Amino acid sequence: MAEDIDMLMQLLINALGFFITAKIVPGMTIESWETLGIVAVVWGVLSIVLKPILILLTLPVNFLTLGLFTFVINAALIMLMAAIVPGFSVKSFGTALLAAVVLALLNVVLGKLK
């Protein structure tokens, strides 16, 4: 039961993070509350399934950049999510990269609220 609460809290933190990021970052839009919920769920799934594989495949580059390449991976996942979630759009890769940085900062701040 505690795992379910933790998962729900992380889902809410992701949703709040994407909501704030869409308000801050120009070129990133979320059309509705339903879309925001879908974005939070899809982000969670991509972070659990695809992100570890990508980090493992890019480990040498990630090592050389002292972990900063993780932002590029997150930006790529945001672009992928924009392609598969209707109502969620990102203008360019630069916008996705800025969104990845903002999301990381927000996750640190919002994660303290857990």
C-alpha positions in Angstrom: 0.0 0.0 0.0 2.9 2.4 0.7 4.2 1.8 -2.8 0.9 2.7 -4.3 0.9 6.0 -2.3 4.5 6.7 -3.4 3.6 6.0 -7.0 0.5 8.3 -6.8 2.6 11.0 -5.2 5.2 10.7 -8.0 2.4 10.9 -10.6 1.1 14.1 -9.0 4.6 15.6 -8.8 5.1 14.8 -12.5 1.8 16.4 -13.4 2.5 19.5 -11.3 6.0 19.7 -12.8 4.7 19.5 -16.4 1.9 22.0 -15.6 4.4 24.5 -14.2 6.9 23.8 -17.0 4.3 24.4 -19.7 3.5 27.8 -18.1 7.2 28.8 -17.9 8.7 27.4 -21.1 7.6 29.1 -24.3 6.8 26.6 -27.1 5.5 23.9 -24.8 1.7 23.5 -24.6 -0.7 21.2 -22.8 -4.2 21.6 -24.1 -6.3 20.2 -21.2 -6.3 18.7 -17.8 -6.9 15.3 -19.3 -3.9 15.7 -21.5 -1.9 16.7 -18.4 -2.9 13.5 -16.7 -1.9 11.4 -19.8 1.4 13.3 -20.1 2.2 12.5 -16.4 1.4 8.8 -16.9 3.3 8.5 -20.2 6.3 10.3 -18.7 6.3 7.8 -15.8 6.2 4.8 -18.1 8.9 6.2 -20.4 11.1 7.0 -17.3 10.7 3.5 -16.1 11.0 1.5 -19.3 12.9 3.5 -21.9 15.1 5.9 -20.0 17.3 3.3 -18.2 18.0 1.7 -21.6 19.0 5.0 -23.2 21.2 5.9 -20.2 22.9 2.5 -20.5 23.5 2.9 -24.2 24.9 6.4 -23.8 26.9 5.7 -20.7 30.3 6.7 -22.2 28.9 10.1 -23.4 27.1 10.6 -20.2 30.3 9.9 -18.3 32.3 12.3 -20.4 29.7 15.1 -19.9 29.5 14.4 -16.2 25.9 13.4 -16.4 24.7 16.4 -18.4 23.8 14.2 -21.4 20.9 13.0 -19.2 19.2 16.3 -20.1 19.5 15.4 -23.8 18.0 12.0 -23.1 15.1 13.6 -21.2 14.6 16.2 -24.0 14.4 13.3 -26.5 11.8 11.6 -24.3 9.8 14.8 -24.2 9.9 15.0 -28.0 8.8 11.4 -28.2 6.0 12.1 -25.8 4.9 15.1 -27.9 4.7 12.8 -30.9 2.5 10.2 -29.3 0.3 12.2 -26.9 -2.4 14.3 -28.6 -2.8 17.7 -27.1 0.8 17.9 -25.9 3.2 19.8 -28.2 6.8 21.0 -28.0 8.0 23.5 -30.6 11.6 22.3 -31.0 14.4 20.3 -29.5 15.7 23.4 -27.8 12.4 23.9 -26.1 12.4 20.3 -25.0 15.9 20.7 -23.6 14.9 23.8 -21.7 11.8 21.9 -20.4 14.0 19.0 -19.3 16.2 21.3 -17.2 13.1 23.1 -15.7 11.5 19.7 -15.0 14.7 18.4 -13.2 14.8 21.5 -11.0 11.1 21.3 -10.3 11.5 17.6 -9.4 14.1 18.5 -6.9 11.9 21.1 -5.3 8.6 19.2 -5.5 10.3 16.0 -4.4 11.0 17.7 -1.1 7.3 18.0 -0.5 6.8 14.2 -0.4 
